[in-house]
Amino acid sequence: MEGNLEISLDKLPVKRLDAIEENGLERYPPESSYDEKRVSLIRRIDFAWAVEEDEEKERKKKQKKNSSKDASATWQWQSMVENLQLAHQELSVIIDLINTLEANDAVTVAGMTRPKPLPNELMSDLAVSAATKLQCYRHLGKYFKQSANALEQQIAREARFYGALIRLQQNWKVKRQRVAGPGPASSNEGFSIDLFDNSLYSSTPMSRPSSLSSIRVEHDSAGMLSINLPPNSCHSLHFGFLGVHSADIPKEFNKIRTHGSVGQHTRNTEKESMSDDEYVKETHLLLRDVHQSIFNDQVFDMLNCEAFNQSVGVNVTGMRENYLQLSIGQGTSLFISLVPSSEGDNQAVDTANTQNVDSAIVPLDSFDEVKFGERKHDTPTMKKKWGFPHRISCEIYLQQIVHEHAFLKAKDKPNLSGTPVSGQSGKDGPGLLGHFCLSLAHRIFSSRVLIELENVVCRVPYLHLMTHPTWHSRKSSWTIFMKVPQSILHAESQSPRSDFQNIKDVIKSQFHTKVVLSDDRINVEGEGAPNVVGLFKRSSEDICSVNKYDCDLADLPVILLQQVASQVIRWLHEEALMVGIKTNRYFLSLAFDLEQGESVSLVAHVDPEDIQGGISWWLVMEDGFAEDWKLQMEIYDGTPEYRKFLGHLNLDVLYSTMMDLVTLSDGGGNH
Amino acid sequence: MDSPTQNTSLQRLQNVEKRIIRVLELAGGVMDELANPTGPRKEFINNHCREFMKMIKDIQVTLRDEIKSACEYRPFEKCDYSSRISNEICCKKLEYVLSQLDAMKQTIDEYQATI
């Protein structure tokens, strides 16, 4: 290399003031980093000599080229290529320098600091992190609000469900089972309603819970609780007499029932329009129906068990699924069946109709119609069909005695209605079913007895009939009163002999005959027949004699009329004694002694078939001289008796007749 | 606590649920306020946080009371299903008697109409 070695001197590394401002602020030149110092040092390496040499060479080349190629156009990229070549050379020098420095091992790169971030970079970093945090906060805020909304909705849904469930729990047993199955946990919490009553029914046949006893509580689409039952799963007890259809009397029943047992379809379509209150009430009614249906099933089971026991009064004539047919005597058959009770009782009545053999339709009011029977006595064919107790009342009675029996077993309460315990069967007495059949038979028979009694009573004007409640399902009791009319009593009280009456026993003005029916035995008890002892003694003391005897239905009217007639005779006898006349009293006649051995007697004639009245009166005279007789008589067959038919007299006329006879005998006698 | 207005424990527990919802809403509101680009307002956040803490305290007190007062669970001590059945039977009797009385009244009306 030629030329002089040029030496450059660095400035002293002293901070040199760059400028100073008016307020004293000093400005220093900006400090350069290590790298910049290196770069500046490298820059200071003077490559001018190399560049000059290169340039000379190039000039020479150019001259050569130019001399050689003057005519060729200069390439437009020529300068760029030369610049790049120069840069390339410089870079290779630098790289060699750096490699030499590195290979020296005395100098290593100590490190490189990150360039200090400019303030705007700092701020932008801060801004980005702050923005991300704000974004997170916003997310969080939205999340909280969303979960608050979701929780509110869920609470509202559950409040409906649990509110309804609590209202149901006030009346029914609600049980819970944790269900660990798959599926959404919220929709299946395992609630169920238990309708089985384990405090009753300790006997084995009825301790078997039916499939309906436990009902699952589910959620419906709106989150409200819903109970789904298979249709026609509820049974109701249906009772009827064979050959007799019930009229459409219980139409109100049907209305109530269809309102109660809400069908599936009505519930689903009307659910949205019903308020929660109404919905809970509908569910209540549904549960009531199911509960009753379970009880009906148990009743029927129990009846079947009783039917197998062959107890007194039970006479099974037919058995099918859910159907039991019994005969209770007197040609009457009844059936008890379980029918599905959904969609009202109309279907139940129809199925019962199809099971009946007889299709004759007879209106089935029982006792009310019979009381109108005064006009209907002459139709004996009606007698058979009247008098059936109402179908519904039999159903209710059956349910009641079964329930009481179950209750009795559980609580050991005293037996109020006289129903026997089911345990006694066979020889001891009728079981429940037997008792029921006997009660029905008794009812039917007692209505026939009542018809007879009414026949008797309505023909005789001075008789009154009264029915007594007996509070026993197999006993009935009536009383027939014979009442002395008030006019006679008043007349007596005004007579001068009334003082005696006050001292003595008052003459009875009312005679009664009691008719008691137990199962199918009629017992008549009445006063007024002459006492045998009193007949012998002929004393005026009245020993109140009471007759008691059994009879059957055919003889009942005659016996009653006889009883009444003897009561009338007795009354007349007492009246005569009151007046002071001695009369003889026989079974159905009262004899007055006239002078000369004559006797006149008032004789009662009893005829139950007599339409105008049961008791008619005859005047019979014995042993008298016909020519002294002043009354007209009819002579029969030359008998020494003379009879006069007086007809059906009421008590006033009888009394006056007797008084006439009294005066007759009085006038003739010495009294 | 609005204990004089809440009669049953069920209502109190429902109130607790409503308070939980309110607490969540407050938290959401605080977060939103913190995310406010112009910076959170201090009184706003203070109020919310105060209400939050108060509600938490109310919830805690109510729940503690309810848990203490919850009685032992005795399932189905006295089952009234049998008296329910006898009531149903009585209802049926009543319905029947009513129908009979209605029939009697109808008869009377018909009789009086024909007079």
Chai-1 contact restraints between the chains, C-beta under 6 A:
chainA,res_idxA,chainB,res_idxB,connection_type,confidence,min_distance_angstrom,max_distance_angstrom,comment,restraint_id
A,L134,B,A35,contact,1.0,0.0,6.0,A-B,restraint_1
A,Y137,B,M31,contact,1.0,0.0,6.0,A-B,restraint_2
A,Y137,B,L34,contact,1.0,0.0,6.0,A-B,restraint_3
A,Y137,B,A35,contact,1.0,0.0,6.0,A-B,restraint_4
A,R138,B,A35,contact,1.0,0.0,6.0,A-B,restraint_5
A,L140,B,M31,contact,1.0,0.0,6.0,A-B,restraint_6
A,G141,B,G28,contact,1.0,0.0,6.0,A-B,restraint_7
A,G141,B,M31,contact,1.0,0.0,6.0,A-B,restraint_8
A,G141,B,D32,contact,1.0,0.0,6.0,A-B,restraint_9
A,F144,B,L24,contact,1.0,0.0,6.0,A-B,restraint_10
A,F144,B,A27,contact,1.0,0.0,6.0,A-B,restraint_11
A,F144,B,G28,contact,1.0,0.0,6.0,A-B,restraint_12
A,K145,B,G28,contact,1.0,0.0,6.0,A-B,restraint_13
A,S147,B,L24,contact,1.0,0.0,6.0,A-B,restraint_14
A,A148,B,I21,contact,1.0,0.0,6.0,A-B,restraint_15
A,A148,B,L24,contact,1.0,0.0,6.0,A-B,restraint_16
A,A148,B,E25,contact,1.0,0.0,6.0,A-B,restraint_17
A,L151,B,I21,contact,1.0,0.0,6.0,A-B,restraint_18
A,E152,B,I21,contact,1.0,0.0,6.0,A-B,restraint_19
A,I155,B,E17,contact,1.0,0.0,6.0,A-B,restraint_20
A,K173,B,F76,contact,1.0,0.0,6.0,A-B,restraint_21
A,D197,B,C79,contact,1.0,0.0,6.0,A-B,restraint_22
A,D197,B,Y81,contact,1.0,0.0,6.0,A-B,restraint_23
A,D197,B,S82,contact,1.0,0.0,6.0,A-B,restraint_24
A,S199,B,C79,contact,1.0,0.0,6.0,A-B,restraint_25
A,L200,B,S82,contact,1.0,0.0,6.0,A-B,restraint_26
A,P250,B,S99,contact,1.0,0.0,6.0,A-B,restraint_27
A,E252,B,S99,contact,1.0,0.0,6.0,A-B,restraint_28
A,Q292,B,E88,contact,1.0,0.0,6.0,A-B,restraint_29
A,F295,B,I85,contact,1.0,0.0,6.0,A-B,restraint_30
A,I392,B,Y96,contact,1.0,0.0,6.0,A-B,restraint_31
A,I396,B,K92,contact,1.0,0.0,6.0,A-B,restraint_32
A,I396,B,K93,contact,1.0,0.0,6.0,A-B,restraint_33
A,Q399,B,I89,contact,1.0,0.0,6.0,A-B,restraint_34
A,Q400,B,I89,contact,1.0,0.0,6.0,A-B,restraint_35
A,H403,B,I85,contact,1.0,0.0,6.0,A-B,restraint_36
A,H403,B,S86,contact,1.0,0.0,6.0,A-B,restraint_37
